[in-house]
Amino acid sequence: MHRVATAAGLLVAAVLVLGACEPIVQTAAPGTSATPGGSLAPGETAVPGATPGPTTAPSATPLPTPIIVSPAPLKADPVSLLAFLFNPIFQAFLILMLGIKAVVSDMGIAIIITTLIVRTALVPLMRRQMTSMRRMQAIAPEVKELQRRYKNDKVKQQQATMALYKERGVSQAGCLTALLPLLLILPMYQVVREGLTAADLTESLKVFGFQVVPLTCPPPIPEYNAASHLIGFKPCIDSTISWLGGIHANAFEGFIPLPFTIPIINMTGISIFALVYTGLQLVASRMALPQHDPNTPLDQNARTQRAFAIWLPLITVLYGNVIPVGVFIYLIVSTIYQIVQQFFTTGWGGMFPLFGRTPAFAVDHKPRFPVAVPTAPTSTARPAGAPAQPNPERSTLDRTVSANATIRHRGRQGRRGRRR
C-alpha cells in the first residue's frame, strides 16, 4: 500500500509538472520589436514611451521579447488542458503575493508572509501526516514480525499488515499529504520566475473579469547591456529585496564563487541560500526520524532511511544555481515552519544524539501537542488450563437459559442405546 501511495504521488507530481510547463501565455507586447538592436521591422511601430536602442548588426540568436503573462486558454490537447487547470493555483499565488507586496512594499517580506499563510492553511493536513508517520513508526516492530511470520506468503503478509493498521487506527492516506508542500513549489517557482519578470501581468490578476489587485504596467521598456545589446525588458513588478542588500527575488544571486567549474551542471558558485536551506532540511529530516538508542543496532531498512535523511538534503547545493532567490526564501521559511510544527507535535524525534551527545533540554522532552500512539488491545483470552471466570454482568436466569440451550436432551433411543 505504501508503494502504491508513493507511485500515485509521483504520478500527480508528473501531471502537475506537465501542467506547469505552460501555466501562462507569453506573447510579445503590441507594437514592440524583436529585431536586432531594437530597430523596427517593416510595418511595425515603436512602443509609446519606450526609448529606442542603438541599431546593431543582425544576430543569428533570437532576441528577447516582452513577456505578457495571461491565463492559458482551454484547448483540446492534453498539455493545454493541464495548463488551463493550473491557472487557478498560479493566479492564487500571484494575487496573494502581489496583494501583500502592495501593503508591505518589499518583495522579500511579501514572499515570507505568503509562505506563512500557505503553511498555516496546511496545518491540519500536515498534522495528520505527522500523526500517521509517528504511528507507523510505533508499530514498525510488529509489522516486521508479520513480515517474518508470512515471509513466504505475500498475500497473507499484506492482509495481516492491513488488519494491523486498521486495528491501531493508522491511515496511510496521511502519507500522501507529505507530497503537498513539494507540489506547491511548482506554482511558486512559476510566480517568481515568470510573474516577477513579466513586462505585463494585469490579465493574470483578473478573476471573472475583475482585477483583484490594482496594478498598471507601463509599456515595455527595453534594457541593454554595456555592449548596447538588447538583453530583455524591464519587469512590471519591482522585486528588489532591500534587507538582503538589494538583490532581486526573480534573479539568481547570492553565490560564493568557486575556483573551478563543476562539469555537467556548469556550476561556478555555491548559493548561500542553498546552504541555509540544506542545513534546515537536515534538521527537519532528523526530527522526522524516530528516537533511537545508540547502543541498539539498526536493521538495514533503518540504516537506509537515516542515510537518505542526510544525503538527500545535500543535493540541494548542486542545483542551487537554477533556483531564484524568491523560491529559496519560500523554501527556507517553509522549512522553519515545518521544524516548529514538528517540535510541538512529535518533539525532537531522531535529532539527538548528535555527534554522540544529547543536550540537557532534549532529555525526556515531551511535545506540547503529542501524537497519541495506539496500543495493542488487551487480550481477553484466559491462559491454557485456567478455569473460566463467570461474567458478573450475566444474571442467574441468563446462565440457566444458556446452560439449557447447550444440554443435549436424548430420547428413549439414547437411554437404551442403539439397537443392533
C-alpha positions in Angstrom: 0.0 0.0 0.0 2.9 2.3 0.8 4.4 1.7 -2.6 1.0 2.4 -4.3 0.7 5.7 -2.4 4.2 6.7 -3.4 3.5 5.8 -7.1 0.3 7.8 -7.0 2.0 10.8 -5.5 4.7 10.7 -8.2 2.1 10.4 -10.9 0.3 13.5 -9.5 3.7 15.3 -9.4 4.3 14.4 -13.0 0.9 15.7 -14.0 1.5 19.0 -12.3 4.9 19.3 -13.9 3.4 18.9 -17.3 0.8 21.5 -16.4 3.4 23.9 -15.1 5.2 23.8 -18.4 2.6 26.1 -19.8 0.8 27.9 -16.9 0.9 31.2 -18.7 0.9 32.6 -22.2 4.0 34.6 -23.1 3.5 36.9 -26.1 5.2 39.9 -27.4 3.7 43.2 -26.5 1.8 45.0 -29.2 4.0 47.4 -31.1 7.3 46.0 -29.7 10.1 45.0 -32.0 12.0 41.7 -31.9 14.6 42.9 -34.5 18.2 43.3 -33.6 19.2 46.3 -31.5 15.7 47.5 -31.1 15.3 48.6 -34.7 11.8 48.4 -36.2 10.9 45.8 -38.7 8.9 46.9 -41.8 5.3 47.7 -40.9 5.9 47.8 -37.1 5.6 50.9 -34.9 7.5 52.0 -31.9 6.2 51.4 -28.4 4.8 54.7 -26.9 7.1 55.9 -24.1 9.9 53.4 -24.9 13.3 54.7 -25.8 14.7 53.0 -29.0 18.1 51.4 -28.5 21.0 51.7 -30.8 20.9 49.8 -34.0 23.2 46.8 -34.1 24.2 44.3 -36.7 21.7 41.3 -37.2 22.4 38.4 -34.9 21.7 34.7 -35.5 20.4 34.3 -32.0 16.8 35.3 -31.3 16.4 38.4 -29.3 14.2 38.6 -26.2 10.6 39.9 -26.5 8.4 41.3 -23.7 6.7 38.7 -21.6 2.9 39.2 -21.4 1.5 36.9 -18.7 -2.1 35.9 -19.2 -4.1 32.8 -18.2 -3.6 29.8 -20.6 -6.7 29.3 -22.8 -8.6 26.0 -22.8 -7.6 23.8 -25.8 -8.1 20.2 -26.8 -4.5 19.0 -26.4 -3.6 17.5 -23.0 -0.8 19.9 -22.2 -3.1 22.9 -22.8 -5.8 21.3 -20.7 -3.4 20.8 -17.8 -2.2 24.4 -18.2 -5.8 25.6 -18.0 -6.4 23.6 -14.8 -3.1 25.0 -13.4 -4.3 28.6 -13.9 -6.3 29.0 -10.6 -3.3 27.8 -8.5 -0.9 30.2 -10.3 -3.3 33.1 -10.1 -4.0 32.5 -6.4 -0.2 32.6 -5.5 0.3 35.6 -7.8 -2.6 37.6 -6.5 -1.9 36.8 -2.8 1.8 37.8 -3.2 1.2 41.0 -5.1 -1.6 42.0 -2.8 0.7 41.6 0.2 3.5 43.4 -1.6 1.2 46.4 -2.2 0.9 46.7 1.5 4.4 46.0 2.8 6.3 47.5 -0.3 9.0 44.8 -0.1 9.0 41.6 -2.2 11.0 39.6 0.3 8.6 40.3 3.1 5.7 39.6 0.8 7.1 36.1 0.0 7.6 35.4 3.7 4.1 36.4 4.6 2.7 34.4 1.6 4.6 31.3 2.8 3.3 31.7 6.4 -0.3 31.9 5.1 0.1 28.8 2.9 1.7 26.8 5.6 -0.9 27.8 8.2 -3.6 26.6 5.8 -1.8 23.3 5.6 -1.5 22.8 9.3 -4.4 20.3 9.7 -3.2 18.2 6.7 0.4 18.2 7.9 -0.7 17.3 11.5 -2.5 14.3 10.0 0.7 13.4 8.1 2.9 13.6 11.1 0.4 11.6 13.2 0.3 8.8 10.6 4.1 8.8 10.3 4.6 8.6 14.1 2.0 5.8 14.5 3.6 3.8 11.6 7.0 4.2 13.3 5.5 3.0 16.6 4.1 -0.2 15.1 7.1 -0.9 12.9 8.4 -3.8 15.1 5.0 -5.5 14.8 5.0 -5.0 11.0 8.4 -6.5 10.9 7.3 -9.5 12.9 4.4 -10.0 10.5 6.8 -9.9 7.5 8.9 -12.5 9.2 6.0 -14.7 10.0 4.5 -14.6 6.5 7.7 -14.2 4.5 6.7 -17.0 2.1 3.2 -15.7 1.5 3.0 -12.1 0.3 -0.8 -12.1 0.2 -1.2 -13.1 3.9 1.5 -10.7 4.8 -0.3 -7.8 3.1 -3.6 -8.8 4.7 -2.1 -9.1 8.1 -0.4 -5.7 7.8 -3.7 -4.0 6.7 -5.5 -5.6 9.6 -2.9 -4.3 12.0 -3.2 -0.8 10.5 -7.0 -0.9 10.9 -6.7 -2.3 14.5 -4.4 0.5 15.5 -6.2 3.3 13.6 -3.3 4.0 11.3 -4.3 5.7 8.0 -1.9 5.5 5.1 -3.7 8.4 3.4 -1.8 10.8 5.6 1.4 9.8 3.8 0.2 11.4 0.6 -0.1 14.8 2.2 3.6 14.9 2.7 3.9 15.5 -1.1 1.6 18.6 -1.0 4.3 21.1 0.1 6.6 19.7 -2.6 3.9 20.2 -5.3 3.3 23.8 -4.2 6.9 24.6 -5.1 5.9 24.5 -8.8 3.4 27.4 -8.7 5.7 29.4 -6.5 8.6 28.9 -9.0 6.4 30.0 -11.9 5.2 33.1 -10.0 8.7 34.1 -9.1 10.4 33.2 -12.3 7.7 34.2 -14.8 5.3 36.5 -13.0 8.0 38.7 -11.5 9.9 39.0 -14.8 6.9 39.8 -17.0 6.5 43.2 -18.6 2.7 43.0 -18.2 0.7 40.6 -16.0 -2.5 42.5 -15.4 -4.6 39.8 -17.2 -3.4 37.2 -14.6 -4.7 39.5 -11.8 -8.3 39.3 -13.1 -10.9 36.9 -11.7 -14.1 36.7 -13.8 -13.1 40.0 -15.5 -12.5 41.8 -12.2 -8.9 42.9 -11.4 -8.3 41.9 -7.8 -5.0 43.8 -7.3 -4.9 47.3 -8.7 -1.8 47.4 -10.9 -1.0 49.3 -14.1 2.1 48.2 -16.1 3.8 50.8 -18.3 4.7 50.0 -21.9 7.6 47.5 -22.1 10.9 49.3 -21.6 13.9 47.6 -23.3 17.2 47.0 -21.3 20.6 46.9 -22.9 24.0 45.7 -21.6 27.3 47.6 -21.8 27.8 46.5 -25.4 24.4 48.0 -26.4 22.8 44.7 -27.0 19.2 44.1 -26.1 19.1 41.7 -23.0 15.4 42.0 -22.1 12.7 44.3 -20.9 12.1 45.9 -17.5 9.7 43.9 -15.4 6.4 45.4 -14.3 7.0 44.4 -10.7 9.9 45.7 -8.7 11.3 42.5 -7.0 14.1 44.2 -5.0 14.7 42.9 -1.5 16.2 45.8 0.3 17.1 44.0 3.6 19.2 41.5 1.6 21.5 44.0 0.0 19.2 45.0 -2.8 19.1 41.6 -4.6 16.1 40.7 -6.7 13.7 37.9 -5.9 13.5 36.8 -9.6 17.2 36.6 -10.1 19.9 34.0 -9.4 22.1 35.8 -6.9 23.9 35.3 -3.6 26.7 32.9 -4.8 30.0 32.1 -3.3 32.4 31.8 -6.3 34.3 28.6 -6.7 37.9 28.5 -8.0 36.8 25.8 -10.6 33.7 24.9 -12.6 31.8 21.7 -11.8 31.2 19.9 -15.1 27.9 18.7 -16.4 25.9 21.1 -14.2 28.2 24.0 -15.1 28.3 25.2 -11.5 30.7 28.1 -10.8 29.5 29.0 -7.3 27.6 27.8 -4.3 24.4 29.6 -3.3 24.3 31.0 0.2 20.6 30.4 0.3 21.1 26.8 -0.8 23.5 26.2 2.1 21.0 27.7 4.6 18.1 25.6 3.2 20.2 22.5 3.2 21.1 23.0 6.9 17.4 23.4 7.8 16.4 20.4 5.8 18.9 18.3 7.7 17.4 19.3 11.0 13.8 18.7 9.7 14.8 15.3 8.3 16.4 14.1 11.5 13.5 15.3 13.6 11.2 13.2 11.4 13.0 10.1 12.3 12.1 8.0 15.4 14.2 8.1 18.5 17.0 5.6 18.6 19.2 4.1 21.3 22.8 4.3 20.1 23.5 1.0 21.9 20.9 -0.8 19.8 22.0 -1.9 16.3 19.8 -0.8 13.4 18.5 -3.1 10.7 19.1 -2.5 7.0 15.9 -0.5 6.4 16.5 1.8 9.3 20.1 2.5 8.2 18.9 3.3 4.7 16.3 5.6 6.0 18.7 7.5 8.1 21.3 7.7 5.3 18.6 9.2 3.0 17.7 11.8 5.7 21.3 13.0 5.5 22.2 12.8 1.8 19.0 13.9 0.1 19.1 17.5 1.6 22.7 17.8 0.4 21.6 17.5 -3.2 20.1 21.0 -2.9 23.5 22.5 -3.0 24.1 21.1 -6.5 21.0 22.6 -8.1 21.1 25.9 -6.2 22.2 27.8 -9.3 18.9 27.1 -11.1 16.6 28.3 -8.2 15.7 32.0 -7.9 16.2 33.9 -4.7 12.5 34.2 -4.1 11.9 30.5 -4.3 14.7 29.9 -1.8 13.1 32.3 0.6 9.9 30.4 0.3 11.7 27.1 0.9 13.6 28.4 3.9 10.6 29.9 5.6 8.5 26.8 4.8 11.2 24.5 6.4 11.4 26.6 9.5 7.6 26.4 9.8 7.9 22.6 9.4 10.5 22.4 12.1 8.4 24.3 14.6 5.4 22.2 13.8 7.3 19.0 14.3 8.7 20.3 17.6 5.3 20.9 19.0 3.8 17.7 17.5 6.5 15.0 17.7 9.3 16.6 19.6 12.9 16.3 18.7 12.4 12.8 17.2 15.7 11.4 16.0 17.6 14.7 16.1 19.6 13.6 19.1 22.1 12.2 19.9 24.2 14.4 17.6 27.9 13.6 17.4 27.3 11.2 20.3 25.9 13.9 22.7 22.4 14.7 23.8 21.8 18.2 25.3 20.0 18.5 28.6 17.0 20.3 27.1 16.3 17.3 24.8 16.4 14.6 27.5 12.9 13.3 28.3 11.4 16.1 26.3 7.6 15.9 25.8 6.0 17.8 22.9 3.3 20.3 23.5 0.7 18.6 21.3 1.9 14.9 21.3 0.6 12.3 19.0 -1.5 9.6 20.7 0.2 6.3 19.8 -2.3 3.4 19.7 -1.5 0.4 21.9 -2.3 -3.2 21.4 -5.8 -4.2 22.7 -5.9 -6.2 25.9 -6.4 -9.8 25.2 -9.5 -11.4 27.0 -8.4 -15.0 26.3 -7.6 -17.0 29.5 -4.4 -19.0 29.8 -4.5 -22.6 28.9 -5.7 -24.8 31.8 -7.1 -21.8 33.8 -10.7 -22.1 35.0 -13.3 -19.9 33.3 -14.3 -16.9 35.2 -18.1 -16.1 35.5 -19.3 -12.9 33.9 -20.7 -10.7 36.7 -22.9 -8.8 34.2 -25.0 -12.0 33.4 -27.8 -12.8 35.7 -28.7 -16.3 37.1 -31.6 -16.6 34.7 -29.3 -15.8 31.8 -26.9 -18.5 32.8 -29.7 -21.1 33.3 -31.1 -20.4 29.8 -27.6 -20.7 28.3 -27.0 -24.0 30.1 -30.3 -25.5 29.0 -29.5 -24.4 25.4 -26.2 -26.3 25.4 -27.5 -29.5 27.1 -28.3 -32.3 24.6 -31.6 -33.9 25.6 -31.6 -37.5 24.4 -34.7 -39.6 23.7 -35.6 -43.2 24.6 -33.2 -44.5 22.0 -30.5 -42.6 23.7 -31.2 -44.2 27.1 -31.5 -47.7 25.8 -28.6 -47.4 23.4 -28.6 -48.3 19.7 -30.5 -51.4 18.7 -28.4 -53.9 16.9 
